[in-house]
Amino acid sequence: MSFFIPAAYADTAAAGPAGSGFEWIFLIGFLVIFYLMIWRPQAKRAKEHKGLISGLQKGDEVVTSGGIAGKVTKVTDDFIVVEVSDNVELKFQKQAVAAALPKGTLKAI
């Protein structure tokens, strides 16, 4: 029955690190693509968000990550108080702020 399956013999002449340089090029290329497409943009967004949060002050108009828009009435170390309507104030963590709006945006809505 072994005549249907040919015997496989190892080729001793081809064994060796012949293609190792080519593999390193792929590895380095993959790392460069990973850095340029994933790591760098994420770090840039995190830096911009940190600047946004540290620059919050009373009177700024913001949108939270939940989509609630309002005007900042009080700022503490970790929390802000946002007025969303007349006499309606909500307390949020600063990290929940997604974007700052230009002045007068809430009146235009």
VENWO-V544565 format. One record per pair of residues at least 6 apart in sequence whose C-alpha atoms are under 8 Angstrom apart, sorted by the first residue. I is the first residue (numbers start at 0). J is the second residue. D is the distance in whole Angstrom. If there is no record, write none. Layout:
BEGIN
I & J & D
I & J & D
END
This chain:
BEGIN
48 & 97 & 8
51 & 98 & 8
51 & 99 & 8
52 & 93 & 6
52 & 94 & 7
52 & 96 & 7
55 & 74 & 7
56 & 71 & 7
56 & 73 & 8
56 & 74 & 6
57 & 70 & 8
57 & 71 & 5
57 & 72 & 5
57 & 73 & 6
57 & 74 & 7
58 & 70 & 6
58 & 71 & 5
58 & 72 & 6
59 & 70 & 6
59 & 71 & 5
59 & 99 & 7
59 & 100 & 8
59 & 102 & 7
60 & 68 & 7
60 & 69 & 6
60 & 70 & 4
60 & 71 & 6
60 & 99 & 6
60 & 100 & 5
60 & 101 & 7
60 & 102 & 7
60 & 104 & 8
60 & 105 & 7
61 & 68 & 6
61 & 69 & 6
61 & 70 & 6
61 & 71 & 7
61 & 96 & 7
61 & 97 & 8
61 & 98 & 6
61 & 99 & 4
61 & 100 & 5
62 & 68 & 4
62 & 69 & 7
62 & 96 & 6
62 & 97 & 6
62 & 98 & 5
62 & 99 & 6
62 & 100 & 7
63 & 95 & 5
63 & 96 & 4
63 & 97 & 5
63 & 98 & 7
64 & 95 & 5
64 & 96 & 6
64 & 97 & 5
65 & 95 & 8
67 & 83 & 8
68 & 83 & 6
68 & 105 & 8
69 & 81 & 6
69 & 82 & 5
69 & 83 & 4
69 & 84 & 8
69 & 105 & 7
70 & 81 & 5
70 & 82 & 5
70 & 83 & 7
71 & 79 & 7
71 & 80 & 6
71 & 81 & 4
71 & 82 & 6
72 & 79 & 8
72 & 80 & 6
72 & 81 & 6
72 & 82 & 6
73 & 79 & 6
73 & 80 & 5
73 & 81 & 7
74 & 80 & 7
77 & 92 & 6
77 & 93 & 6
78 & 90 & 7
78 & 91 & 6
78 & 92 & 4
78 & 93 & 5
79 & 90 & 6
79 & 91 & 5
79 & 92 & 6
79 & 93 & 6
80 & 88 & 6
80 & 89 & 6
80 & 90 & 4
80 & 91 & 6
81 & 88 & 5
81 & 89 & 5
81 & 90 & 6
81 & 91 & 7
82 & 88 & 4
82 & 89 & 6
83 & 89 & 7
END
